[in-house]
Amino acid sequence: MDTVPTELEVLDERFARVGGDDRLERLYEGTRWAEGPAYFPAGRYLVWSDIPNDRMLRWDETSGVVSVFRSPAGYTNGATVDPRGRLVSCEQGHRRVTRTEHDGSVTVIADTYRGKRFNSPNDVVVSADGAHWFTDPSYGIDSDYEGHRAESEIGACHVYRVDPGTGEAAIVADDFARPNGLAFSPDGSQLYIADTGANHIRVFDVRDNGTLGGGAEFATCDAGRFDGLRLDNTGRVWAAAGDGLHCFDPDGTRLGKLKVPEVVANFVFGGPKRNRLFLCASSSLYSLMLNVTGAGTAGHRPHRTP
């Protein structure tokens, strides 16, 4: 394991309080395009994807050992851990969202919308009511590099919600170019969604009936393109970008950046206290302990709209 100096760029004085290790650890090197980290606190391990090599890897926090978690893996991209501790994955190659049960079996959450196959589900979050929200750009069918080249059956790139009761998928946002990373605010009242096609993040109000309102532009990217998103427990928005992670205040102010030597695609707050960042960046998996605590994968409370 090697390290590089931690570089936190302060753009607003409010970011000056963010700190942590003075070295960024490289836990693994050797992926073609690292993505989709998901941390399992009960087992103290991390699973992430190496999309072009069609495999998922597993890093053990207690030993530091890296092993193959799944191969082939359906060109899995984004992933999360649901409230019951199960892996939920976006399989670009199979054009579906799945859940890995505790016994290792795989359950299909959604693979079609009104009889038409999705493009290539990209990232997913699970709300407190058990609904699955995911983005569906076309990266997995644009070429054979991270999926299988194919024509879009739906003809557009949307954001979907799968109802926990009926299992039906519904479009909740249909005006995106390439919807990508998404994350809830700590209280579940808002949903942030990155659009790599438009190179910005939008913020939506989450209604009690499972629909979205608003959708104003929240932030634009000044280095590469936004990808994965996460929030910390203060409501600050962290976004993967070309030069590392960008941190935004809930008011939209870019507070600062964590510079990373490679392009960051996605990341997650993990560790026993959710204050250890795991970053999937091009060929590597990085880690950094911070004095910042993540909001949690699915710990938000459902929002109630009058």
C-alpha positions in Angstrom: 0.0 0.0 0.0 1.4 3.4 -0.9 0.2 6.9 0.0 0.1 10.4 -1.4 -0.2 13.7 0.5 -3.7 14.8 1.3 -4.6 18.0 -0.5 -7.7 19.8 0.8 -8.3 23.0 -1.2 -10.3 25.5 0.8 -12.5 27.7 -1.4 -14.8 28.9 1.4 -13.8 29.5 5.0 -16.5 27.0 6.1 -14.4 24.2 4.5 -11.4 25.0 6.7 -12.8 22.9 9.5 -12.7 19.8 7.3 -9.6 17.7 8.0 -8.3 14.2 8.6 -5.3 12.0 7.7 -2.4 13.8 6.1 -1.9 10.9 3.7 -4.3 9.4 1.2 -3.9 5.7 1.1 -4.0 3.7 -2.1 -5.6 0.3 -1.0 -5.5 -1.3 -4.4 -4.3 -0.6 -7.9 -5.1 -2.5 -11.1 -8.6 -1.8 -12.2 -9.5 -0.4 -15.7 -12.3 1.8 -14.4 -13.2 1.6 -10.7 -16.8 2.3 -9.7 -19.7 1.5 -7.4 -18.3 1.2 -3.9 -20.6 -0.3 -1.2 -19.5 -0.6 2.4 -20.8 -3.4 4.7 -20.4 -2.4 8.3 -21.5 -5.8 9.7 -18.7 -7.5 7.9 -16.3 -4.6 7.8 -15.6 -5.0 4.1 -16.0 -3.0 0.9 -17.3 -4.2 -2.5 -16.5 -2.2 -5.7 -16.6 -2.7 -9.4 -14.0 -2.9 -12.2 -16.5 -2.4 -15.0 -14.5 -3.1 -18.2 -13.0 -6.2 -16.7 -16.6 -7.3 -15.7 -15.8 -8.1 -12.1 -16.5 -6.9 -8.6 -13.7 -6.9 -6.0 -13.8 -7.1 -2.2 -11.5 -5.4 0.3 -11.4 -6.7 3.8 -11.0 -3.9 6.4 -9.5 -6.2 9.1 -6.8 -7.7 6.9 -6.4 -5.5 4.0 -6.8 -8.4 1.6 -8.4 -7.9 -1.8 -10.2 -10.7 -3.5 -12.7 -11.2 -6.3 -16.2 -10.9 -5.1 -18.0 -11.7 -8.4 -16.9 -12.5 -11.9 -18.5 -12.2 -14.4 -20.6 -9.4 -12.7 -22.9 -8.2 -15.5 -20.7 -5.1 -15.9 -22.0 -3.8 -12.6 -21.7 0.0 -12.1 -23.2 1.8 -9.1 -24.2 -0.1 -5.9 -25.6 0.5 -2.5 -26.4 -1.4 0.7 -30.1 -1.5 1.6 -31.6 -1.1 5.1 -31.3 -4.9 5.6 -27.7 -5.0 4.7 -28.1 -6.5 1.2 -26.1 -5.4 -1.8 -28.2 -3.6 -4.5 -26.4 -3.3 -7.9 -26.9 -1.7 -11.2 -25.9 -4.3 -13.8 -25.1 -2.4 -17.1 -24.5 -5.6 -19.0 -27.8 -7.2 -18.0 -29.6 -3.9 -18.1 -31.2 -4.4 -14.7 -31.1 -3.6 -11.0 -30.6 -6.5 -8.7 -30.3 -7.4 -5.0 -27.9 -10.0 -3.6 -29.6 -11.8 -0.8 -27.9 -12.9 2.4 -27.7 -16.5 1.0 -25.9 -15.2 -2.1 -28.9 -15.6 -4.5 -29.7 -12.7 -6.8 -33.2 -11.1 -7.0 -34.1 -8.9 -10.0 -35.5 -5.6 -8.7 -36.3 -4.2 -12.2 -35.3 -4.9 -15.7 -38.0 -3.4 -17.9 -40.3 -0.3 -18.1 -43.6 -1.1 -19.7 -42.1 -4.1 -21.4 -39.0 -2.4 -22.7 -35.6 -3.1 -21.4 -33.7 -0.3 -19.6 -30.6 1.2 -21.2 -28.0 0.5 -18.6 -28.9 1.3 -15.0 -26.0 3.4 -13.5 -26.5 4.2 -9.9 -29.1 3.4 -7.2 -30.3 4.5 -3.7 -32.8 2.9 -1.4 -35.2 5.2 0.5 -36.5 4.5 4.0 -39.7 3.1 2.7 -37.9 0.4 0.7 -38.3 2.1 -2.7 -35.4 1.8 -5.2 -34.4 5.0 -7.1 -32.0 4.6 -10.0 -30.6 6.4 -13.0 -30.6 4.9 -16.5 -28.2 6.5 -19.0 -26.9 4.7 -22.0 -23.2 4.2 -21.2 -23.6 0.4 -21.0 -25.1 0.1 -24.5 -23.1 2.8 -26.2 -20.2 0.4 -26.8 -18.8 -2.9 -25.7 -16.3 -1.4 -23.3 -18.5 -1.4 -20.2 -21.5 -3.4 -21.4 -22.9 -4.6 -24.7 -23.5 -2.3 -27.6 -27.3 -2.2 -28.4 -30.0 0.2 -29.4 -32.1 1.9 -26.7 -35.5 0.3 -26.4 -36.9 3.2 -24.4 -35.3 5.9 -26.5 -34.3 8.2 -23.7 -32.4 8.4 -20.4 -34.6 8.7 -17.3 -34.6 8.5 -13.5 -36.9 5.8 -12.1 -38.4 4.7 -8.8 -39.4 1.1 -8.1 -42.4 0.9 -5.8 -41.7 -1.3 -2.8 -45.3 -2.6 -2.8 -46.0 -3.3 -6.4 -42.5 -3.7 -7.8 -43.5 -1.4 -10.7 -40.9 1.1 -12.1 -42.1 4.6 -12.7 -40.3 7.5 -14.3 -39.7 10.3 -11.8 -37.6 12.6 -14.0 -37.6 12.6 -17.8 -35.6 15.7 -18.7 -32.0 14.5 -18.2 -29.3 14.0 -20.9 -27.3 11.4 -19.0 -28.5 11.0 -15.4 -25.8 9.5 -13.2 -25.1 9.7 -9.5 -27.9 10.4 -7.0 -28.2 10.8 -3.2 -30.8 11.8 -0.7 -30.4 14.6 1.9 -30.0 13.3 5.4 -33.8 13.8 6.2 -34.9 12.4 2.8 -36.7 15.5 1.8 -34.5 16.2 -1.2 -32.8 14.1 -3.9 -29.7 15.3 -5.7 -29.0 13.9 -9.2 -26.0 14.4 -11.3 -26.4 14.8 -15.1 -23.1 14.0 -16.8 -24.6 15.0 -20.2 -25.4 18.5 -18.9 -22.4 18.6 -16.5 -24.4 19.7 -13.5 -26.2 18.6 -10.3 -29.9 19.2 -9.9 -31.9 19.1 -6.6 -35.5 17.8 -6.3 -38.1 17.9 -3.6 -39.2 14.4 -2.6 -43.0 14.2 -2.3 -44.8 11.7 -0.1 -46.4 10.0 -3.1 -43.1 8.9 -4.5 -42.8 11.7 -7.1 -40.3 14.6 -7.4 -40.8 18.3 -7.6 -38.5 21.2 -8.4 -35.3 20.1 -10.2 -33.4 23.4 -10.1 -29.7 23.4 -11.0 -27.7 23.0 -7.8 -24.1 23.2 -9.0 -21.9 23.0 -12.2 -18.6 21.2 -12.5 -15.4 23.1 -13.2 -13.1 20.0 -13.6 -14.2 17.1 -15.8 -17.8 15.9 -15.1 -19.8 15.1 -12.0 -20.4 11.4 -11.3 -21.2 9.8 -7.9 -22.8 11.8 -5.1 -22.9 11.4 -1.3 -24.0 13.7 1.6 -22.5 14.0 5.0 -24.5 14.3 8.2 -24.5 18.1 8.0 -26.2 18.1 4.6 -23.1 19.0 2.6 -23.1 17.5 -0.9 -19.9 15.7 -2.0 -19.5 15.0 -5.7 -17.0 12.9 -7.7 -15.2 14.9 -10.4 -12.2 15.0 -12.6 -9.8 16.3 -10.0 -11.2 14.6 -6.9 -14.2 15.3 -4.7 -16.0 18.6 -4.6 -17.9 19.7 -1.5 -20.9 22.0 -1.6 -22.9 23.7 1.1 -26.7 23.0 0.9 -27.0 26.5 -0.4 -25.0 25.5 -3.5 -21.7 27.2 -2.6 -18.6 25.2 -3.6 -16.8 25.0 -0.3 -13.7 23.1 -1.2 -12.1 20.1 -2.9 -10.3 17.0 -2.0 -7.7 16.6 -4.7 -7.0 13.0 -5.9 -4.3 11.9 -8.4 -6.8 10.1 -10.6 -10.4 10.8 -11.9 -12.9 9.9 -9.2 -15.9 8.1 -10.4 -17.6 7.2 -7.2 -17.1 7.0 -3.4 -18.7 6.1 -0.1 -18.4 7.0 3.5 -17.6 3.8 5.4 -15.8 2.5 8.5 -17.4 1.8 11.9 -18.2 5.6 12.3 -18.9 6.4 8.6 -16.0 8.8 8.6 -13.6 6.9 6.3 -13.9 7.8 2.7 -13.4 5.1 0.1 -12.8 6.5 -3.4 -13.0 4.6 -6.7 -10.7 6.5 -9.0 -9.7 5.1 -12.5 -7.2 2.3 -11.7 -7.3 2.6 -7.9 -9.2 2.3 -4.7 -8.2 5.1 -2.2 -9.1 5.7 1.4 -9.0 8.7 3.7 -10.1 9.1 7.4 -11.8 12.4 7.9 -13.4 14.4 10.7 -16.6 14.3 8.6 -19.3 11.7 9.1 -21.4 10.4 6.1 -25.1 10.6 6.2 -25.4 6.9 5.7 -26.6 4.9 2.8 -30.3 4.5 3.7 -30.6 6.1 7.1 -32.7 9.1 6.1 -36.2 9.5 7.3 -39.1 9.5 4.9 -40.4 13.0 4.1 -44.0 14.0 4.6 -45.5 16.7 2.4 -48.6 18.4 3.7 
